[in-house]
Amino acid sequence: FIKPLMSPDATMREINAVNSENQKNILSDTWRINQLQKHLSAEGHPYHKFSTGNLETLEVLPKARSVDIRHELIKFYQENYSANLMHLVVYAKDTLDNIQSLVKNKFREIQNTDRSCLHFPGQPCTSEHLQILVKAVPIRQGHKLRILWPTTPCIRHYKEGPSYYLSHLIGHEGKGSLFYILKTMGWATSLYAGEADWTYEFAFFNVVIDLTDAGHEHVEDIVGLLFKYIDLLQQSGVCKWIFDELSAICETMFHYQDKIPPYDYVVNVASNMQFYPPDDWLVGSSLPSKFNPGMIQLVLDELNPNNVRIFWESTKFEGHTSMIEPWYGTAYSIEKITGSMIQFMGLQQWMETAPNEHLHLPAPNVFIPTDLSLKNVSEKAKFPVLLKTSSYSRLWYKPDTMFSIPKAYVIIDFSCPYSRNSPEAEVLTCIFTRLLMDYLNEYAYDAQIAGLYYWINSTDNGFQVTLVGYNHKLRILLERVVEKIAKFEVKPDRFSVIKEMVIKDYQNFKFQQPYQQALYYCSIILQDQSWPWNEELEVLPHLEADDLANFVPLMLSRTFLEYYVSGNIEPSEAESMIQHIEDAFYNSPQPISRALFPSQHLTNRVIELERGISYSYLAEGLNPSNENSAIVHYIQVHQDDFMLNVKLQLFALIGKQSAFHQLRSVEQLGYITELTQSSVFGIYGVHFFIQSTVKDPRHIDMRVEAFLKMFESKLYELAHDEFKRLVNALIDMKLEKHK
């Protein structure tokens, strides 16, 4: 901030780091479609530019034009780094006088050259960039539809919240919503709506829909339904009760929000200081409170067919496109949506031929909490206590003794031995949990909007249900989730959709980052009783709805339930919840489930690596287009032990920064370079994982070994005072209060 050197060597290192990051992103569909949207905008507008840079833009092209990039960097610094453009937030446990003194001491030398803030007037999309249909070829399997409109930036009207109001309605997932209809038709698996890429001068309102194979064949109907829903909003008018409901939800969420980590908090507030007046620095746009139907109507009017940009992504377009985006190489074609085109391409025709489904506005949200009082629990336990145990369950309980907020946290862990005894069982368990989420979605969506969340995930031993949020109506949601599990039925049409999604997830494994694949292979090799992804993919296409219908009763026939209940809940409430669950599974005349046999209480195991022997597992990259390679250098250290755990934590704390500095900053092996401590089923170790386009894995592995030898010497040479400082840093981390 004060006197940056920007030396030639440091500048070149940063150019290489930028290029390495770009190589990491080059096959990311998110980055690719984002740049394609920029590419199809006005060339003279800053929005059009390549947003991240690479070696070509920062080294090759400047040299070809005899441009000194370091000189340009210093010039950029001098033109933009001025004290009057900066905002500082300090988060500290100290007096304001001491903090002010510290700030003056550290920052007073920053020059104030009275620079003006950059502005980007004008719209990035002219008429030639509107009413377009763009077909693009993604990297990953699947289909996605993005409908965009340039709109009035809502940052200027943050208290009126026009985009928040519209995104709530267009993105709703309850009965009568656009997504509910698309899901019922079997055309979509997710839908997002909201403002994006906003500045003071321009913004876009996006609707992003993940399509099924059937949905890909009905894009015209889907776009027509979207515009029918927008027409419904026009006909219904702006509803004050909906705005008031959203405003009340925001008010509650703001006042009872979870503690934000200090690092994130100071970044958020510093960003807010750039956009909002002082009274709203801590709030930002979190509290829409002024009902302004005219402002909402203004943005709604902009969501019209004359203003639209449609981006349709599908691997089925491969070989049927005519253009290439220059920076990421995305293949695409572009067509104008006008009346002169083929008849079915007209937007009006799409609206007229769309299914005549019953779209309607959402009903009032029954999950909004009205009782936010705190429970008076007599015993303030610092640690979870075992409240109840039996042959088929264990209940752990801990009241809130720190945060004093009206929220609760419930975990129900279903241990099911039959859920993981074959690749087929593994896949069927996954489909089962995803179907449960699918069945519950339209009911539980209101709970999510009101701040009550749930997840159902498959685990190493079965599956797990998690509920977190305001405790007032948590029991209502819990009972519905339990009912869906206990009375599970397979709907063949939804089974087919979920199966299609799961198959694509497995097929897209090869498009994960190489370091992610390497971490997966390391895990699969070390863990006992795990099935490789390709075996699971092999069995998937042959599974049918009847297979799941036969499997679920078997999976649930023997279970052990472990509960964890914490937060603003009394012990009697926790026991009552658990009793309801056990009545549903164990206590009926024909129980769904019985307790596990003693031999079925299995412990997950990890393969023990013999000391003195190095093991290598080599895997060929699955994506020929990805130039990155990666290694995971894993060192297995010890079984769970209090003293050894702390020593390993200290090793990782000291080594993390040294490894990053040496292997990434100095040797520049790759943008993704990390040393982390790992714990797998009570077996502790450390991981180095590095992804690179400049060096092969064997060379990187040699450099990791060299680093370890160098680091060993560094540890022996560490001064006593420095060692104590690092020990105290670890102590401080452990004493830090939970957020």
N, C-alpha and C positions, 0 to 999 in steps of 0.2 A: 504493500500500500504506500510505502514512503519512498524507498530507494531500491526498487527491484533491479537486479543486475541484467536479467534477460541476456545472459551470455550466449554466444553462438552455440556452444555445446548443449546448454540447457534448452535452448530454443529447438535444436534438432531432436533432442530427447522427447520433448513434448509433441513435436510433429509426428514422431514415430508412435508415441502413445495414442495420439488422435487416430492415426492410421490403423493401429492395432484394434482400437475400439470399433472403428468402421468395419474392419474385417469381421469382427464378432457379429455385427449387425447386418451384414450384407445379405444374409439368407433369412432374415427375420421378416415375416409378412407384415408385421406392424410397421416397421420402418419403411418397408418397400411401398406399401399403399399410402403411407403418409407423404412420402416424397412424390409419388405419382399425383396426388392431389395438388401438391405445390407446383409440380411441373405443368399441370393443366390450369394455369392461371396467368395473369398478365406478366410478361417477361420483365417489365420495368419495375414491378412491385417487389419489395423485399421478401414478401411471403413466398415468391417464386423460387428463391435461392435454395441451393443445396445446404441443408441445415447443420451438418456436422463436420464436413471436411474430411480430406484424406491426403495421402502422400502426393497425389497428382495435383490437387488444388493448392497445397501448402508448400510444395517443393518443386515438382516438375514444371508445372505451368508458369509459376513466377520466374524460375530460372530461364525458361525459354523466352520470356519477355524482359529479361534483365532486371527483374524486380527483386530488391533485397528484402526478403520476408521479415528479417529481424528489424530492419528499419521501419517497415510497415507496422510491426508489432509495437515498437516504441512510440510511433506516431499515434497509433490507436490508443495507447495508454495515456499519452499526453492530452489527447482530445476528449477523453471520456472519464478518466479517473480524477474526479474533483470532489472535495469534501462536501460541497453543497448538493451533490447528487447521491450522497451516501446516507444510509440509515443504520444505526447501531443499536443492538439490543444486548444487554448484559444480564445474565441470570445468575444471581449469587446470593448466598446467605451472609449478608453484610449490611452495614448502614449505607444509606444513600450518599452520605458525605464521603465515605471511603471508596465507594464505587465510582463516584464522580472524580475523585482524585486519581484513581487508577486509570480511568478512561482518558483523562487529560494527559497523564504521563505517557500512555502508550500511543495515543492517536493525535496529539496536538500538532505533530510535524506534517500531517497530511495536508497538502496544499489545497487551498480553495481558489480555483481559477475561474469560478463563477460560470461554469458551463451550463448550457441548456440541455434539458432532457430530450433524447431522440424521440421524434414522432414520425409515424408512417402514414401520412394522409392518403386518402383514396382507397377504393375498394380493390381487392386482389382479383376479383372475377368480373370481367366485362361480359357483354351479351354473348360473345362467342364461347364463353366458358360456362354458360348456363343452358338449361334444357339439353343436357348431354347425357348419354348413356355410355359408360366406359366399361368394357369387358376386359378383365385382367386375369393373368394366370398366376396363382399363388404358388408358394413352395410346398406348403402342407396340404394334405388331403382335406377336401371339404368345400363348402360353398358359403359365401358370405355376401350380404347385400348391405350397402351403405347408401343412405339417402341423405343429402346435405342441402342446406339452404344458407346463403349469406344472410345474416340478420343484424339487427341493431345490437351493439354490445351491451349486455346487461350489467356490466361493471358500473356503468353510469347510473343505473337504476337498481342498485343492489338491495335497497330497502323495500322496493316493490316486488322484487323476485320474479320477473316475468318468465325467465327460462326455467326457474325452479318449479313454478306452477305448471308449465306446459310439459316439462320432462316427467313430472309426477303422473300426469294423465296419460300421455302418449306411451310412457314406459311402464305403466301399471300392468300387473300380471294377474289381478283378480278376475272374477267372472265378469263377462261383458267387455273386457279389455281387448285391445288389438292382439296382444300376445296370446291371450286365452283362446281366441278364435283360431289364430295361426297354429297353436299347439293342438287344439282339438282336430284341426284338419290334417295334422301330421306334417306340417310344412316348416316349422321352426322349432329350434331348441333353446334359443335365448334371444332377448331383445333389450337393447339399451337405447335411451334417448336422453339428450342433454346438449348443453353448449360446449363448444370446443374451440381451440386455437383463437382465443379471444384476446383482443387488445382494446385500447381506448377507441380506436378508429374502426375496427371491424371484428366480426365474429362469425362463427358457423353454428347452426343447430343441426345435430347429427341424429339419425336413427340408424342403428346398426343391428342387423338381424342375422343370426347364424341359421343357415338353412339345412334341412334334410335333403336327401336325394329327390324326394317328391316335391319339396319346396322349390328346388332348383327348376323343376319343370313348370312351376306356377308363379314365376316372378311377376308376371303381369297382374295376376290376381292379387298378389301380396301388396304390390304398389297401389293397386286400386283400393284395397281394403284400408291401407294407410291413409289415403286421401279421403276415403269415406269417413274415417274416424276424425280426421281434421275437420271435415264438413260437419260432423256431429258436434264438435266443439264450437264451431261457428254458430250453428243453430241453437245450441244450448245457452250461449252467452257465457260470460265470465261469472263463475259462481262464488259469491262471497263466503258461503259456508265451507267450500273446499279450501279457499285461501286461509280462512280462520283456523281450520283444522291443521293445515300445514304449519302455520305460524305457531300454534300451540305446541305442536310436536317439536319444532325447532327450539322453542323456549325451554322446554323440559330437557331436551338433549344438551343444550348449552350449559344449563345450570347443574346438570348431573353427569357431565361428561367425565370419562376416565382421565386420570392424570396423564398428561402428555409428556413424553421424555424431554428433558431440558433442551437437548440438541434440536429436536424437531420444533419445540415451542419457540425458540429464539428465531429460527428460520421463518416460521409462520408469521410471527409478529413483525419481523424486519420486512417481509414481503408486503404485509398489510400496510405498513407505513408508506410504501410506494404508491398506494392506490386510494387510501381512505383518509378522511379527516381524523384528527387526534382522538376524538370521542369514540371512534370505532376501530382503533388500532388493535385492541384485544379481541374484538368481536368479528371484524371483517364483514363478510356477507352471510354470517351464520344465522342472523335474526331478521328475516323478512317480516316487516310489521306494518307497512303502509299499503292498504288495499287500493290499488289504482287500476281499475278495469280497463281504462284507456290504454295504459302502457302494455298490459298483457295482450290486449286486442291488437295493438300495433305489431308485436312480434308474431302473433298468431296469423295475422294477415300476410306476413312475409313467407309463411310456409305454404306457398302456392305453386301450381305446376309451371308457371312461367319463370320461376326463380330457382328451380331444382337442379341438382347435380346427382346422378345415380352412378355408383361404382359397384359393379357386379363381379365378384371374384369366384373363379371355379377352375379346378384342374381340367375340367371338360373343355375349356377353351384352348387348351394347348394345341398348337398347330393351326388355329383359326384366328390368329391376330395378325396385325400388319405393322405395328410400331414397337419400339423399344425405348423405355425410359433410360436416359443416359447414365445416371449415377448408380442405380442398383440393377439395371438390366431387366426390369420387369417388362414382360411382353403384354401388350394391350392393343385394343382397337377402340375407336371412338365414333359415335354416331350422334347426330342431332335428333332430338325428339321434337318434331314439328308436324303440323298438319299435312305437309306434303310427303311425309314418309309413308311407308307401307301401313295400311290401316290399323293393324293391331298394335303398332308402336305408339299410337297417339295416347296421351295420358287420359284424355277424356274417355276414350274407348276402354282403357284399363279400368277406370272407375265404373263404367256402365256394365262391364262384363264380370266384375268381381263378384264373388259369392254374396248372396243376400243374407248374411249372418246378422244375428241380433247384437249389435254393438251398443253399449250404453255406458254411462258414467259410473264410477265406483260408488258403492253405498258408504255411509258413514263408517269410520274405522272403529270397530268394537274393542280393539286391543290397546287403545290409548289408555295409559295408566291414570287413574284418578286418586289412588291412595299411595302417596309417596312418603308415608310416615316410616320412622325407623323402629325396629323391634327392640324391646327391652329384654335382652338376653342376660340372665343372671351370671352365668359362668362364662367369662371372657377367655376362652382357651386360645393360647398362642399357636398351638399346633393342632392338626386334625386329630380327632379322637374317634376311636372305634365305637360307634353308637349301638350297632347291632350286628350279630353274626349268626349264621345258620349253615346248614349243609349246602344250601344253594345260593347264598349271598353274603356280602359284607357291606356295611354302610359306614362310610367315613364322613365326619361332619366337622365343620369349622365355621363359627359365626364370624361376621365382620367385626374386627377389633381395631381397624385402622382407617378405613376410607369413609365410613358413615354416609353411605349413599344407598338409596332404595333399590339395590340390584342384587341378583343372585346368580349362582353358577352351579349347574348340575351336569355331572357326567355319569352316564350309565354304560358300563363296559360289559358287553356280552361275550363271554368266553365260550366258543362253540367248536369243539374238536373236529366236527365234520366239515367245517367251513374251509379247511386248508389242506385236505388230505390228497388232493390231486389238482392238476391244472384246471380241469373242468369245475371242480368245487371252488377254486380261487376265482374264476371268472364269473360263475353264477352268484357268488357272494357279492362281487362288485356290482353286477346287474341288479341284484336285489336291493342294495342300499340306494342305488341311483333311481330305481323305480319308486322306492318309498319317498324320496325327495320330490320326484315328479308328481306323485299322487297328492302330496301335501301342499304343493306350491301355491295353488290359487287360494287355499284357506290360510296358509301361514304367511302369505305375502303382506297382508295388513299388519301382522305382528312385527315383521321385519321393518316396515315403514315406521312403526311406533316405537322401535328400539328394543325389540325382543327377537333374538336370533336363535336358530337351531341348525345343527349339522348332523348328518348320518354318514359315517365313513366306515369302510372296511379296514380292519386292523390285522396284525400278524396272527391273532388268535380268534378272530370273529368279526365283530363290528361294534361301533361305539356311537352312542347318541349324546350330543352336547346341546345344552340350552343355556343361554346367557342373556341377561338384560334385566329390565325392571321386573321385580318379583311379584307385583300386584296380580298379573294375569298369567304368570308363568305356568301355574298348575293347569290352567285351561289348555294351553298349547301342549304341555307334557301328556295330558290324558289323550289328546287326539293322536299324538305320535304313537303312543303305546297301543292305542286301538288299531291303528293302521298296521302295526307290526303283528299284533295278535290275530287280526282278521285279514291277513295278507291274501290278496287274490291277484292272479296274473291276468292283466288285460292284454290280449295278443297284439292289439294295434300299438299300445305303448311299449310293449316288450320289443317289437320290431324297431321302433325309433331308438330306444336306449341301446339295443344291440348294435345298431348302425353307428351310433356315437362311440361306443366302446371299441368297435373294430377300427374306426378312424383314429382313435387315441393310440391304439397299439401300432397302427401303420405309421403314425407320425412320430413314433419313437426315434426313427432314424434321422429325423430332422431336429432333434434336440441338439443343444450345443455339445461338442465332443467331450468337454469336461464333465457335463452332466451324465453322459453315457458311461464315462470312465468310473464315476462315483457309483453308478448303478451296478456295473460289473464287479467292482470291489465289494459291494454289499452282498451281491448274490453269491459270490464265491465264499465269503466268510460265514454266511448264515446257514445253519442247518435247516433242512426241510423248506426250501424255497424253490420256486419254479421259474425258469427263465421266460422272458417275455415272448420269445418266438414259439415256445411250446403252447403258451396260453393263446396266442394268436392263431395257432394251428387248429385248436379245438373250437374256437369261437364261432366260425361260420356254420358249424354243424349243430349248434345248440338251438333248441326251439322253446316256445312258451311252455309246453308240457314238461320239458326237462326242469325248468325252474319251479313249476307247480309241484313237481314230485320232490325236488331238492329241499325247498324251504322247510316243510314239516320235519324232514330228517335233520336238517341243520339245527332247528330249534328243539328237537326232541331231548337233547341233553345240553344243559347250559349252566354256567355259573355267572352270577351277576355281581359286579363290584360297583358300588355307587360312591360318588363324592359329591357332597352338597355343602355349599358355602355361601356366605353373604348374609343378606338381610332376611334370614329365615330362622325360625325357632326350631329347637330339636323336635318338638312334637309335630311340626309341619313336615320336617324331613322324614320322620318315621311314617307319617300318614301317606306321603307321596310314594314311599317305597312299598308300603302295604298295598296300595292300589296297583302297583306294577306286579307284585307277586301274586295278588289275587287273579290278575289277568293271565299269568303264565303258569302258576303252580297249583292254585287252590280251587279250580273248577272241578266239577264231577269227572270231566274228561280233560285232564290238564294238557296244555300244549307242550309243556316241558317238564323234565324231571332233573333232579340233581345229578351232577357228574359222578361217575365212579371215581374212587381214589386214584386209580391209574390214569384217569383222563386229565388230571391236573398237571399238565406238562409245562416244562420250563423251556423257554427259547434258548437255544445254544449257539455258540460261535465257535468256528474251527480254530483250534489253537495252532499258532505258527511256531515252529520249532526255532529256538534261539540259535543264531549262527548261520542260518540258512536264508538266502534271499529267494523269493518266489516272484516269477513274472507271468503275467497273463497278457497276451497280445491279442488285440481285436482290430480287424480292419474297419476303417471308417465306413459307415453305412450309406453316407450321402456323398457321391463322387463330386458333387458341385462345391462341397465345403472344403476350403483349403486349410482349415484349422486342424491341428492335431492336439492331443492332450495326454497328460499323464496324471495318475494319482499315485503318489508315493506314500504308502501307509506303513506306519510303525506301530505294531501291537505292543503295549507296554505292560499292563497288569490287570488283574481282576479287581473288582470294587474294594477299595481299602482307603480309609479316611486319610491317613498320612500321605500315601502315594498319590491320591487324587489331588491334594493340595499342591504337592511338588510338581505334578504334571501341569496344573493350572498356572503355576508360576513360570514353568518352562515355556508354555504357550504364550503367556503375557510378554515375556522378554523376547521370545523368538519371532513373534508375529511381525513386529515393525522391522526387525533386522532382515527377515526373509523378504518382505516387501521391498525394502530399500535395495538389497543386493540383487535379487533375482529379477525384479521388475524395473526399478529405477536405473540401476547401474548396468546390469547385463541386458536389460530390455528383452527378456525371453518371451513375454506376452502380457497383454493387457489384463487378463484374468490370472492373477497370481495370489495364492493365499495359503497360509498355514493356519489350521484350526485344530482344536482338541476335539476328539470324538469319543462317544460312549455308545456302544451297541450291546444291549442286553447285559449291562454291568461289566463289559470288557472295555477298558480305556486305552486310548492310543492317540496318535496325531496323524493328520492328513496334510500333505502338501498337494495342492492341485494347481496345475499350470496349463493354460491353453495358448497355443502359439501358431503363427504362420511363418515364422522366421527360422525356427530350429526344430529338428525332429525329436521325437520322444526320448530316444536313447541319449542324445546330447543333453536334453533337459534333465534327465535322471542323473547323469553324471554331475551336472551343476548343482543339483540338490545335495548329492553326496558331498561335493566339495564345500557347499555351504555348511553342512552339518559339522564337518571337520573344523572349518573356520570358526563356527559358532561355539564349538566345544572349547577352543582356545580362548575365545572371548569371555566365556563364562569363568574359566579359571583365572583370567586376568581382571575380572570385575572387582572394582574397589569395594571395600566393606560398606562405605557410606552409600554408594550407588545401589548395592545389593539391598541394603535396608530400605532405601527409598522405593525400590520396586516391590519389596515385601509389603511395605505400608500401603502402596497403591493397590495391591491385591486385597489387603484388609479393608481399605476404604470401599472398594467395589462390593465386597461381601456385606459391609455394614450399610450400604446404601438402601434406603427404604424402597419397598416395592411400589411401582407406579400403578 
